[in-house]
Amino acid sequence: MQNRIPIVTATPALKDLYIDKGIALGIDQEKRNGKGIAETLNEILKKDKSEKYDNLIKKGKDYVKKNYSFDNMIKKQIENYKNILKS
């Protein structure tokens, strides 16, 4: 798995799901254009060795493994099917 820093639009839902958990950076909706994205990328490139981004990457990887790994997705799907059959 590559080291990546997710960059998302800072909407209320994405703030709750990812930004506030420290697993993504957010761009204000008004800055969601070429200039705003470039500014965010330049910030990351200037500080790419900082612990802030290392922690963000680690948290993001752990979150994805826990919530979206193939095995977990299959388990969740089987649970959903069982719940449908019980209805």
N, C-alpha and C positions, 0 to 999 in steps of 0.2 A: 504494500500500500504506500503510495506516494505521500509526501508531506504537502498538504494544501491548507490554505487558510480560506474558509468560505467567506464570501462577501455577499451580503443580502441587503435588500432595501429595508430600512428601519421602520416597517409597519408595526402596529401594535401586536399582531399575531406572531410575526417573525421575531420581534423583541422577546416575547414570552417564551417561544420555542427554542431559540438559538442564541440571540445576542446576550440576554440577561444571564444565561447559563455559562457564558464565556466560551462558547464553541464557534462563534462567528463574529465577524465585524459587520457593522451596519452602516449604510450610507443613507443619509436623510433623503426623503423623497424628492426634495427640491434640488438635490445635488446628484440625482440619478441621471447623469448625462456624461458625455465624454470627459469633460473637465473634472467633474466630481469623482468619477471612477479613477481617472489618472492620478488625482491627488491622493486617493486612498492607496493605490498601488505604490506610488512614490514613498508614502509613509512606511509601508511594509518593506520596501526595498532598502530604505535607509536604516531600518531597525531589524533587518531579517535575522540578526544573531541575538536579539534580545530574548530574555526569559519570557516576556509577555507573549510573544508569538509561539515560543516553544510550548508553553503551557496551553495556549489556545489549540495548537495542533494536537497535543496529547489528549486534551479533553474531547476534542472533536473525534479523534480516532476511537477512543473508548466509547463514546456515545453511539457512534455508528455500529461498532462491533456489538454492543449490548442490544441496541434496538433494531438494527437492520441486517444482522448477519443472516445468511441463508438458513441456518438451522433454526434461529429464533423466528424467522418469518414463516417457516414451515410449521413450527409448533403453534404459532398464533393462528395460522390458517386452519389447522386441524381442530383447535379449540373452537374456532368460529363455526366450523361445520358441525361439530358435536352440539353446540348450542342451538343451531338451526334445527337439528333433528329432534332435540328435546322440545322445541316449541310446538 
